[in-house]
Amino acid sequence: MEYEQGKNPAETNWEGYVDWRGKPAVRRRHGGFLAASFVLVVEVMENLAYLANASNLVLYLLDYMHFSPSRSSNTVTNFMGTAFLLALVGGFLSDAFFTTFQIYLSSAFVEFVGLIILTLQAHLRSLQPPRCGSANPTEPCREPGTGQAAMLYIGLYLVAAGVGGIKGSLPTHGAEQFDESMPKGRIQRSTFFNYFVFCLSCGGLIAVTFVVWLEDNKGWQWGFFISTLSILLSIPVFLAGSAFYRNRIPDGSPFTTILKVFIAAIINCCMTKSSSNAVSSMVVSPACASEKIKGDEGKNKETDTLEIQTESIKFLNKAVENKPVYAALECTIKEVEEVKVVMKILPIFASAIILNCCLAQLSTFSVQQAATMDTKLGSLKLPPASLPVFPILIIMVLAPVYDHLIIPFVRRITRTETGISHLQRIGTGLALSIIAMGAAALVEIKRKRIATQTGILDSSNPLPITFLWVAFQYALLGSADLFTLAGMLEFFFTEAPSSMRSLATSLSWASLAVGYYLSSVIISIVNDATGGSNHRPWLSGSNINHYHLERFYWLLCILSALNFVNYLFWARKYKYRSTGSRT
């Protein structure tokens, strides 16, 4: 490659990055907001393909596959949980062996195959269980046979694998297009994360309105077809930005570094220190010294606080105290500090799990609640699965307002680069989740009271109460999701070591996964604990009007409040590492 005359290649190339052909990425040609804009467009299409089915899937399982409400809810939460949990796999592969560019393309293809399978099953009646009462009106509805169920689950979990790979690679791919060594690049990166959530919501808006309407009125095969077409078209759109992307070179498995540091620390801790070891513990190991020399030579121009040994989590410092027994266990200060960062962000990750457990209800019980209510809006009858339009619209309004009005205003007051810190943003979302679950419990009490007063607890007729009451919990949880998700994506990306960024960013999605799984676990525990010889379980049966859903929502409200207190403890202790993150 020819370089500008009189300029060092290091000044014209992005160190550690390549273009789509594997050649060094060039400054002024690769990266920037133009490259990231392709990622934003792709996110609209990708989330449309995913959310179009996830938001309405519980009704498909109820009406077409004849699952019970509880089994439908658990199937949806397990599907969504698996999709987000597999983001860790996508993030790991992006950090260790492949570029985020390669992971996105392969994951999109896997999701495309899964959607084709689901489209075929929804289109062909022979691949579905018989319709209720088709042979005998008094015969109960039959669930799918072994082959039909296998096809359903293969399709669903291929989609989950594809979604996981995309979620684990796409946000990082976009965020890596910005120069974090400059204030302008960091501000643009923050804007990117805000608009990433905005574009995620744009895809969701189309999914829960137009596509859900197609599913309910024209057939589920049309909904699956639109999703299939959307993910297919996202591939050429993503490839159109190839000439502008800078792709970070994988650094090898981050788990190897983590494991090595822990083993070295344990071995050194167990070793009996001789007098010579006591002296050697006061100086850095040869590896650390050589690393310091390299740093002094200016090999890496970006400021990296990981070169300095800290006193936090002192146990890990033992990994560099003595000369290792095996050369493979030789650790540097930087490696030890990287592992410390990972350990410090894990409590923040864990604090978002309960919020996501609450969000899981929006795709299950909240949809079933709305299905029993009056879903007319004037002369227009809306499908219950379109309820997520409320939090989506709130996110689409708040995201640009937050980025262009609120943050610049707060920056002038606080005189900090971020204005509102990442942890403050996450905390705001967690506080909103407490209010949301309290509101959800009150609305369910009102819905049940009207069902009892009108005497239609066991009727399939809609209750004389508008479904807009359920919109309160959607709106509040949607606002909570905006603050928490965007905050977590940026927090994990900026705080994590550069060699672990895809994996760390995937923690945002993994918290969703654990939240969805926890929802299923809590439902099972609640039913086991409340169901006795003389008592009906809170969340069991085919009629949601007989559920004690309001008690379940109060339980989640209490858990959210306890979780918020736990979050405040860890957030107050956390010390920011990255430039521009400090308050």
PAMAR-63066 format. One record per residue (C-alpha): x, y, z; residue in one letter. Coordinates in pm, whole numbers. Example, Ala and Ser with C-alpha at 12.3 -4.5 7.8 and 13.67 -1.06 7.14 Angstrom:
2
east/north/up/resn
1230/-450/780/A
1367/-106/714/S
***
This chain:
583
east/north/up/resn
0/0/0/M
127/346/-83/E
138/596/202/Y
118/972/189/E
461/1118/129/Q
647/1204/447/G
397/1030/675/K
451/731/896/N
223/435/811/P
113/434/1176/A
-25/786/1124/E
-226/693/814/T
-345/346/917/N
-577/241/1199/W
-358/26/1421/E
-518/-314/1488/G
-784/-273/1217/Y
-823/-405/863/V
-1068/-349/580/D
-1300/-618/443/W
-1018/-757/226/R
-781/-798/523/G
-559/-502/431/K
-470/-230/687/P
-759/10/744/A
-673/365/642/V
-760/682/830/R
-988/924/641/R
-1111/629/434/R
-1238/377/686/H
-1452/428/992/G
-1660/727/1100/G
-2033/793/1105/F
-2077/705/738/L
-1962/350/807/A
-2174/329/1122/A
-2483/452/934/S
-2497/123/741/F
-2509/-59/1074/V
-2802/157/1186/L
-3002/79/872/V
-2927/-292/911/V
-3047/-282/1273/E
-3388/-158/1157/V
-3422/-457/925/M
-3272/-709/1167/E
-3495/-615/1458/N
-3800/-606/1231/L
-3731/-967/1137/A
-3689/-1074/1500/Y
-3954/-873/1683/L
-4230/-930/1425/A
-4251/-1287/1545/N
-4134/-1259/1905/A
-4398/-999/1997/S
-4688/-1210/1868/N
-4545/-1559/1905/L
-4740/-1636/2222/V
-5068/-1603/2028/L
-4937/-1820/1743/Y
-4853/-2094/1993/L
-5194/-2057/2160/L
-5413/-2045/1847/D
-5221/-2254/1594/Y
-5010/-2491/1802/M
-5271/-2521/2081/H
-5025/-2472/2366/F
-5164/-2375/2708/S
-5108/-2012/2821/P
-4835/-2115/3064/S
-4656/-2337/2810/R
-4687/-2066/2546/S
-4540/-1807/2781/S
-4252/-2036/2881/N
-4180/-2129/2518/T
-4161/-1762/2419/V
-3945/-1662/2714/T
-3712/-1960/2657/N
-3684/-1875/2287/F
-3610/-1508/2353/M
-3379/-1596/2640/G
-3179/-1836/2424/T
-3150/-1578/2145/A
-3003/-1318/2377/F
-2786/-1564/2567/L
-2628/-1678/2241/L
-2515/-1317/2195/A
-2230/-1416/2428/L
-2122/-1676/2174/V
-2135/-1419/1895/G
-1937/-1173/2106/G
-1679/-1435/2202/F
-1625/-1543/1841/L
-1593/-1177/1734/S
-1322/-1114/1994/D
-1137/-1442/1959/A
-1138/-1575/1602/F
-1344/-1373/1352/F
-1426/-1011/1278/T
-1766/-866/1365/T
-1814/-830/987/F
-1786/-1206/935/Q
-2001/-1295/1238/I
-2289/-1074/1123/Y
-2301/-1226/774/L
-2294/-1587/896/S
-2552/-1518/1169/S
-2791/-1346/930/A
-2779/-1652/705/F
-2859/-1887/997/V
-3158/-1671/1097/E
-3271/-1668/733/F
-3276/-2051/723/V
-3473/-2068/1049/G
-3734/-1823/921/L
-3778/-2025/600/I
-3863/-2332/813/I
-4116/-2137/1021/L
-4270/-1985/707/T
-4322/-2328/551/L
-4483/-2463/869/Q
-4719/-2166/895/A
-4814/-2202/526/H
-4877/-2578/510/L
-5165/-2710/723/R
-5016/-3060/718/S
-4725/-2930/927/L
-4960/-2799/1198/Q
-5188/-2981/1446/P
-5556/-3022/1344/P
-5781/-2725/1404/R
-5981/-2734/1726/C
-6309/-2924/1678/G
-6237/-3012/1315/S
-6325/-3379/1372/A
-6541/-3359/1683/N
-6664/-3026/1827/P
-6642/-3165/2181/T
-6289/-3300/2138/E
-6020/-3089/2311/P
-5759/-2914/2100/C
-5464/-3135/2010/R
-5107/-3014/2052/E
-4856/-3069/1766/P
-4717/-3416/1706/G
-4352/-3504/1751/T
-4251/-3414/1395/G
-4451/-3090/1395/Q
-4308/-2985/1731/A
-3955/-3073/1613/A
-3996/-2853/1305/M
-4127/-2567/1520/L
-3839/-2585/1765/Y
-3571/-2630/1496/I
-3698/-2318/1319/G
-3727/-2118/1640/L
-3382/-2205/1768/Y
-3210/-2149/1434/L
-3362/-1801/1447/V
-3241/-1771/1807/A
-2887/-1869/1704/A
-2888/-1613/1422/G
-3028/-1337/1642/V
-2767/-1415/1908/G
-2480/-1387/1664/G
-2615/-1059/1527/I
-2672/-905/1870/K
-2322/-1010/1974/G
-2150/-850/1675/S
-2354/-568/1519/L
-2348/-305/1801/P
-1974/-356/1849/T
-1913/-337/1475/H
-2083/2/1462/G
-1918/139/1778/A
-1571/40/1655/E
-1599/278/1361/Q
-1520/578/1586/F
-1183/710/1704/D
-1202/684/2082/E
-873/870/2128/S
-1048/1195/2035/M
-1337/1367/2221/P
-1528/1406/1895/K
-1506/1032/1828/G
-1629/945/2177/R
-1924/1186/2150/I
-2014/1041/1809/Q
-1994/691/1956/R
-2236/791/2231/S
-2471/929/1967/T
-2439/603/1776/F
-2556/398/2075/F
-2856/628/2123/N
-2952/595/1759/Y
-2884/223/1763/F
-3164/190/2018/V
-3371/433/1806/F
-3324/218/1494/C
-3395/-96/1696/L
-3727/69/1785/S
-3796/169/1423/C
-3775/-194/1318/G
-3990/-286/1615/G
-4254/-27/1519/L
-4298/-180/1174/I
-4299/-527/1328/A
-4569/-470/1591/V
-4798/-272/1361/T
-4784/-372/996/F
-4641/-724/1032/V
-4856/-815/1333/V
-5164/-690/1144/W
-5068/-920/855/L
-5029/-1215/1092/E
-5367/-1161/1254/D
-5564/-1079/938/N
-5390/-1246/643/K
-5217/-1541/806/G
-4900/-1615/995/W
-4723/-1728/681/Q
-4721/-1364/567/W
-4565/-1247/891/G
-4289/-1505/869/F
-4240/-1422/501/F
-4189/-1050/574/I
-3936/-1140/844/S
-3755/-1373/605/T
-3743/-1105/335/L
-3622/-841/582/S
-3327/-1043/712/I
-3237/-1145/357/L
-3230/-782/234/L
-3022/-676/536/S
-2728/-875/399/I
-2671/-668/79/P
-2735/-348/278/V
-2465/-449/525/F
-2228/-545/243/L
-2284/-204/79/A
-2081/-47/359/G
-1787/-286/321/S
-1562/-24/159/A
-1605/206/460/F
-1578/-36/753/Y
-1272/-78/969/R
-1272/-426/1125/N
-1079/-495/1444/R
-835/-785/1423/I
-932/-1063/1670/P
-699/-1087/1971/D
-759/-1449/2066/G
-982/-1599/2329/S
-1053/-1361/2621/P
-1135/-1666/2833/F
-773/-1782/2800/T
-651/-1457/2955/T
-908/-1473/3235/I
-830/-1836/3315/L
-453/-1777/3303/K
-469/-1484/3546/V
-685/-1675/3796/F
-466/-1988/3784/I
-147/-1784/3823/A
-296/-1591/4115/A
-409/-1912/4289/I
-71/-2084/4242/I
123/-1783/4372/N
-115/-1752/4665/C
-60/-2116/4761/C
317/-2108/4724/M
520/-2064/5042/T
712/-1742/5001/K
1084/-1753/5065/S
1279/-1444/5152/S
1377/-1403/4791/S
1016/-1424/4686/N
929/-1155/4940/A
1177/-927/4767/V
1063/-1021/4420/S
705/-941/4511/S
806/-576/4549/M
899/-544/4183/V
722/-625/3863/V
784/-943/3671/S
1008/-940/3362/P
699/-953/3144/A
559/-647/3318/C
886/-461/3281/A
908/-535/2912/S
547/-429/2872/E
624/-97/3041/K
915/-40/2804/I
691/-106/2507/K
441/140/2648/G
713/403/2693/D
812/361/2332/E
461/472/2238/G
355/167/2046/K
-5/226/2145/N
-93/593/2122/K
-431/558/2289/E
-422/620/2665/T
-463/291/2844/D
-502/300/3219/T
-470/-79/3222/L
-89/-40/3216/E
-95/71/3582/I
-141/-182/3859/Q
-427/-99/4097/T
-503/-211/4451/E
-858/-328/4378/S
-921/-704/4388/I
-571/-749/4536/K
-590/-1126/4508/F
-539/-1103/4130/L
-221/-897/4175/N
-55/-1216/4295/K
-56/-1335/3933/A
243/-1104/3866/V
418/-1121/4201/E
641/-1421/4135/N
802/-1583/3839/K
546/-1838/3719/P
600/-2211/3758/V
510/-2257/3391/Y
595/-2010/3116/A
239/-2035/2983/A
114/-1878/3309/L
329/-1567/3277/E
98/-1267/3317/C
138/-897/3254/T
-5/-612/3458/I
-230/-526/3166/K
-377/-877/3158/E
-442/-869/3532/V
-611/-528/3508/E
-823/-649/3216/E
-955/-934/3426/V
-1025/-691/3711/K
-1236/-477/3478/V
-1441/-782/3380/V
-1494/-870/3748/M
-1604/-514/3828/K
-1867/-488/3555/I
-2031/-822/3639/L
-2238/-680/3930/P
-2372/-411/3694/I
-2466/-686/3449/F
-2641/-881/3724/A
-2837/-575/3837/S
-3020/-555/3503/A
-3152/-912/3521/I
-3462/-834/3729/I
-3554/-546/3494/L
-3540/-783/3201/N
-3749/-1034/3394/C
-4014/-760/3410/C
-3971/-687/3037/L
-4039/-1054/2963/A
-4398/-1006/3079/Q
-4462/-764/2791/L
-4434/-1052/2545/S
-4643/-1296/2747/T
-4892/-1210/3020/F
-4939/-849/2909/S
-5040/-963/2560/V
-5283/-1215/2712/Q
-5426/-943/2936/Q
-5487/-716/2639/A
-5647/-1002/2445/A
-5929/-1013/2706/T
-5995/-637/2683/M
-6155/-400/2432/D
-5885/-343/2170/T
-6081/-90/1964/K
-5932/253/1913/L
-6218/448/1763/G
-6335/249/1464/S
-6001/68/1437/L
-5956/-271/1604/K
-5594/-325/1706/L
-5438/-668/1767/P
-5313/-715/2125/P
-4961/-790/2000/A
-4940/-429/1875/S
-4928/-300/2232/L
-4545/-271/2220/P
-4605/26/1986/V
-4641/244/2296/F
-4292/188/2444/P
-4147/191/2093/I
-4295/533/2016/L
-4172/663/2350/I
-3819/539/2274/I
-3830/691/1924/M
-3926/1028/2069/V
-3698/1019/2373/L
-3382/894/2197/A
-3325/1201/1972/P
-3453/1439/2242/V
-3212/1282/2489/Y
-2916/1304/2249/D
-2976/1650/2100/H
-3143/1841/2386/L
-3100/1677/2725/I
-2735/1567/2697/I
-2601/1898/2554/P
-2786/2084/2830/F
-2649/1858/3106/V
-2299/1875/2955/R
-2302/2253/2996/R
-2405/2216/3360/I
-2176/1930/3463/T
-1894/2017/3221/R
-1837/1649/3155/T
-1812/1473/2821/E
-2106/1236/2876/T
-2329/1476/3070/G
-2519/1193/3238/I
-2294/904/3331/S
-2364/554/3205/H
-2439/426/3554/L
-2682/711/3624/Q
-2862/625/3304/R
-2887/258/3395/I
-3008/347/3744/G
-3287/563/3601/T
-3413/266/3403/G
-3408/39/3707/L
-3605/294/3912/A
-3868/319/3636/L
-3911/-59/3640/S
-4029/-44/4003/I
-4298/208/3910/I
-4393/4/3604/A
-4460/-317/3795/M
-4660/-133/4059/G
-4873/20/3784/A
-4912/-323/3619/A
-5044/-472/3945/A
-5298/-191/3989/L
-5420/-225/3630/V
-5467/-601/3671/E
-5667/-545/3989/I
-5893/-308/3794/K
-5927/-554/3502/R
-6017/-845/3731/K
-6269/-633/3925/R
-6451/-539/3603/I
-6450/-902/3487/A
-6606/-1006/3817/T
-6862/-725/3825/Q
-6980/-795/3469/T
-6997/-1169/3528/G
-6781/-1264/3228/I
-6484/-1423/3405/L
-6538/-1742/3205/D
-6651/-1577/2883/S
-6443/-1525/2571/S
-6613/-1190/2509/N
-6393/-882/2553/P
-6421/-700/2884/L
-6575/-349/2884/P
-6239/-189/2956/I
-5998/-43/2701/T
-5665/-214/2647/F
-5500/128/2680/L
-5485/63/3056/W
-5223/-205/2986/V
-5035/53/2781/A
-4918/216/3106/F
-4688/-74/3192/Q
-4567/-89/2831/Y
-4483/283/2830/A
-4303/277/3165/L
-4104/-39/3089/L
-4024/97/2742/G
-3875/410/2898/S
-3683/193/3145/A
-3550/-16/2856/D
-3429/295/2668/L
-3227/423/2962/F
-3092/84/3065/T
-3014/-79/2730/L
-2842/220/2570/A
-2657/287/2895/G
-2541/-72/2930/M
-2430/-105/2567/L
-2213/205/2594/E
-2094/128/2948/F
-1976/-224/2865/F
-1815/-115/2537/F
-1623/180/2683/T
-1519/15/3008/E
-1416/-325/2874/A
-1062/-393/2746/P
-1038/-361/2368/S
-971/-735/2337/S
-1301/-819/2510/M
-1540/-553/2380/R
-1771/-772/2176/S
-1805/-1018/2463/L
-1859/-740/2718/A
-2117/-562/2503/T
-2298/-894/2468/S
-2356/-886/2843/L
-2630/-630/2772/S
-2818/-892/2573/W
-2721/-1174/2808/A
-2891/-990/3094/S
-3206/-1001/2881/L
-3159/-1374/2835/A
-3112/-1444/3203/V
-3411/-1220/3275/G
-3633/-1421/3040/Y
-3511/-1751/3187/Y
-3558/-1616/3538/L
-3915/-1524/3446/S
-3986/-1888/3360/S
-3818/-2004/3681/V
-4012/-1758/3897/I
-4341/-1861/3732/I
-4265/-2227/3807/S
-4163/-2150/4166/I
-4473/-1935/4220/V
-4701/-2209/4088/N
-4530/-2475/4300/D
-4541/-2257/4611/A
-4903/-2143/4571/T
-5055/-2461/4436/G
-5170/-2702/4706/G
-5444/-2953/4764/S
-5694/-2678/4838/N
-5544/-2391/4642/H
-5517/-2307/4274/R
-5168/-2196/4157/P
-5146/-1825/4085/W
-5045/-1866/3720/L
-5199/-2194/3604/S
-5492/-2285/3382/G
-5630/-2194/3040/S
-5817/-1879/3150/N
-5606/-1581/3253/I
-5907/-1431/3432/N
-5859/-1694/3703/H
-5490/-1612/3745/Y
-5362/-1408/4041/H
-5150/-1202/3806/L
-5171/-893/4025/E
-4990/-1081/4306/R
-4720/-1189/4062/F
-4673/-827/3952/Y
-4647/-711/4315/W
-4380/-976/4366/L
-4183/-840/4070/L
-4226/-487/4205/C
-4071/-589/4538/I
-3787/-776/4367/L
-3721/-469/4147/S
-3698/-245/4453/A
-3452/-480/4626/L
-3253/-505/4304/N
-3234/-124/4281/F
-3086/-104/4631/V
-2828/-368/4532/N
-2747/-171/4215/Y
-2688/150/4410/L
-2436/-32/4629/F
-2227/-149/4333/W
-2267/168/4125/A
-2139/388/4409/R
-1832/166/4446/K
-1751/159/4074/Y
-1459/370/3949/K
-1468/454/3578/Y
-1171/345/3373/R
-1234/496/3030/S
-1181/854/2924/T
-1500/1056/2908/G
-1698/829/3134/S
-1627/1003/3458/R
-1882/1219/3629/T
***
